[in-house]
Amino acid sequence: MRSFTTPSDIELIERARQGNDAAFRVLVQRHEQQVRSIIIGMLGNTAESDDVAQEVFVRFYRSLGDFRGEAALSTYLSRIAINLSLNEIKRRDNRYKRFAMLQGYELQAEQTDNCVDPERHDIRDAVQKALQMLEPDFRIVIILRLIDGYSVKETAEMLELPQGTVASRLARAQEKMKDILKKWNIA
């Protein structure tokens, strides 16, 4: 009688390094939901989210030879997903700014009175804009902890930071968000 065991990520990575495409497909299937969850949490459920998710696995495939296994594969893929999502957020910000300038609009963050017109913006839009104003180090902690619901420990592992740093960044990020929203008469 032959016993079948589920191969570990490390075993599958080794097979994929040797050209076994089926092993790589199993890795993708095993980790795709987690990767998509992070990306959708950061970008929303958009076409860009699908593109970023695909790019995560393309980059992983290209770096198979470089993966040393010092961190769990899920952590490694989460880090790629976070970095690519942050890049997409920056691209969105730049597209929005270019569009606004072409249309002759002033961006809320650049207005001198920093007041959000309640007839044009709802609270959700204001919170999203305030989130975009945060530095990426603060933004990602809010997204992972408060939006995606990861624990401090899980967030620390994904970001490769001490848990205390995650907790303090979250506290500072929440204060910064509160200050921004207060200036807009939202908080």
C-alpha positions as CSV (number, residue, x, y, z in Angstrom):
1,M,0.0,0.0,0.0
2,R,1.4,3.4,-1.1
3,S,1.0,6.3,1.3
4,F,0.6,9.8,-0.2
5,T,1.6,12.8,1.7
6,T,1.0,16.4,0.7
7,P,4.3,17.9,-0.3
8,S,5.5,20.9,1.7
9,D,6.1,24.3,0.1
10,I,9.8,23.7,0.2
11,E,9.5,20.4,-1.7
12,L,7.2,22.0,-4.3
13,I,9.6,24.9,-4.7
14,E,12.5,22.5,-5.3
15,R,10.4,20.7,-7.9
16,A,9.5,24.0,-9.5
17,R,13.2,25.0,-9.7
18,Q,13.8,21.8,-11.6
19,G,11.2,22.8,-14.2
20,N,8.1,21.0,-12.8
21,D,5.3,23.4,-13.8
22,A,2.7,21.3,-12.0
23,A,4.5,21.9,-8.7
24,F,4.4,25.6,-9.3
25,R,0.7,25.5,-10.1
26,V,0.1,23.7,-6.7
27,L,2.0,26.5,-4.9
28,V,-0.1,29.2,-6.7
29,Q,-3.3,27.3,-5.8
30,R,-2.2,27.0,-2.2
31,H,-1.4,30.6,-1.7
32,E,-3.6,32.5,-4.2
33,Q,-6.5,33.2,-1.8
34,Q,-4.2,34.8,0.8
35,V,-2.4,36.9,-1.8
36,R,-5.7,38.1,-3.3
37,S,-7.1,38.9,0.1
38,I,-4.2,41.3,0.8
39,I,-4.4,42.9,-2.6
40,I,-8.1,43.4,-2.6
41,G,-7.9,44.8,0.9
42,M,-5.4,47.4,-0.3
43,L,-6.8,48.1,-3.8
44,G,-10.4,47.0,-3.7
45,N,-11.8,44.3,-6.0
46,T,-10.7,45.8,-9.3
47,A,-9.1,44.8,-12.5
48,E,-5.9,46.2,-11.1
49,S,-6.2,43.7,-8.2
50,D,-6.2,40.8,-10.7
51,D,-3.2,42.2,-12.5
52,V,-1.3,42.7,-9.3
53,A,-2.1,39.2,-8.0
54,Q,-0.8,37.8,-11.3
55,E,2.3,39.8,-11.1
56,V,3.0,38.5,-7.5
57,F,3.2,35.0,-8.9
58,V,5.2,36.0,-12.0
59,R,7.8,37.7,-9.7
60,F,7.8,34.7,-7.4
61,Y,8.4,32.4,-10.4
62,R,11.3,34.5,-11.7
63,S,12.8,34.6,-8.2
64,L,12.5,30.8,-7.4
65,G,16.3,30.5,-7.5
66,D,16.7,33.3,-5.0
67,F,14.1,32.0,-2.4
68,R,16.1,30.9,0.6
69,G,13.3,29.7,2.8
70,E,14.3,32.0,5.7
71,A,10.6,33.0,6.0
72,A,7.5,31.0,5.3
73,L,6.4,31.1,1.7
74,S,3.2,32.8,2.7
75,T,5.1,35.6,4.4
76,Y,7.4,36.0,1.3
77,L,4.4,36.1,-1.1
78,S,2.5,38.6,1.3
79,R,5.5,40.9,1.2
80,I,5.5,40.8,-2.6
81,A,1.8,41.5,-2.7
82,I,2.2,44.4,-0.3
83,N,5.0,46.0,-2.3
84,L,3.2,45.7,-5.6
85,S,-0.1,47.0,-4.0
86,L,1.8,50.0,-2.7
87,N,3.2,50.6,-6.1
88,E,-0.3,50.5,-7.6
89,I,-1.6,52.9,-5.0
90,K,1.2,55.3,-6.0
91,R,0.3,54.9,-9.7
92,R,-3.4,55.6,-8.8
93,D,-2.4,58.7,-6.8
94,N,-0.3,60.0,-9.7
95,R,-3.2,59.3,-12.3
96,Y,-5.7,61.1,-10.0
97,K,-3.4,64.1,-9.6
98,R,-2.7,64.3,-13.4
99,F,-6.4,64.0,-14.1
100,A,-7.3,66.7,-11.5
101,M,-4.7,69.0,-12.9
102,L,-5.9,68.5,-16.5
103,Q,-9.4,69.2,-15.4
104,G,-8.4,72.3,-13.4
105,Y,-9.5,70.9,-10.1
106,E,-7.7,71.6,-6.9
107,L,-6.9,68.5,-4.8
108,Q,-8.4,68.5,-1.3
109,A,-5.0,68.0,0.3
110,E,-3.7,71.1,-1.5
111,Q,-6.5,73.5,-0.5
112,T,-5.6,76.0,2.1
113,D,-8.6,75.6,4.3
114,N,-8.5,71.8,4.0
115,C,-12.3,71.6,4.4
116,V,-14.2,68.8,2.7
117,D,-17.5,69.9,1.1
118,P,-20.1,67.5,2.5
119,E,-22.3,67.8,-0.6
120,R,-19.5,66.5,-2.8
121,H,-17.7,64.0,-0.6
122,D,-19.1,61.4,1.8
123,I,-17.2,60.2,4.9
124,R,-16.0,57.1,3.1
125,D,-14.3,59.1,0.4
126,A,-12.8,61.4,3.0
127,V,-11.4,58.4,4.9
128,Q,-10.0,56.9,1.7
129,K,-8.4,60.2,0.8
130,A,-7.0,60.6,4.3
131,L,-5.6,57.1,4.1
132,Q,-3.9,58.0,0.8
133,M,-2.2,61.0,2.5
134,L,-0.5,58.8,5.1
135,E,3.1,57.6,4.5
136,P,3.2,54.1,3.1
137,D,4.6,52.7,6.4
138,F,1.5,53.9,8.3
139,R,-0.9,53.2,5.5
140,I,0.0,49.5,5.2
141,V,-0.4,48.9,8.9
142,I,-3.9,50.4,8.9
143,I,-4.8,48.3,5.9
144,L,-3.5,45.1,7.2
145,R,-4.7,45.5,10.8
146,L,-8.0,47.5,10.5
147,I,-9.2,46.7,7.0
148,D,-7.9,43.2,6.4
149,G,-8.1,42.2,10.1
150,Y,-4.7,40.6,10.5
151,S,-3.3,40.3,14.1
152,V,-0.4,42.3,15.2
153,K,1.8,39.2,15.1
154,E,0.7,38.3,11.5
155,T,1.2,41.9,10.4
156,A,4.6,42.0,12.0
157,E,5.6,38.8,10.1
158,M,4.3,40.1,6.8
159,L,6.1,43.4,7.2
160,E,9.2,41.9,8.8
161,L,8.9,44.2,11.8
162,P,8.8,43.7,15.5
163,Q,5.3,43.5,17.0
164,G,5.9,46.6,19.1
165,T,6.8,48.6,15.9
166,V,3.5,47.5,14.3
167,A,1.5,48.5,17.4
168,S,3.2,51.9,17.6
169,R,2.8,52.6,13.9
170,L,-0.9,51.7,14.1
171,A,-1.4,54.1,17.0
172,R,0.5,56.9,15.2
173,A,-1.4,56.2,12.0
174,Q,-4.7,56.4,13.7
175,E,-3.7,59.7,15.3
176,K,-2.6,61.1,11.9
177,M,-5.9,60.0,10.3
178,K,-7.8,61.6,13.1
179,D,-5.9,64.9,12.6
180,I,-6.5,64.9,8.9
181,L,-10.2,64.2,9.3
182,K,-10.5,66.8,12.0
183,K,-9.0,69.4,9.6
184,W,-11.7,68.5,7.2
185,N,-14.4,68.8,9.9
186,I,-15.1,65.0,9.6
187,A,-13.8,63.7,13.0
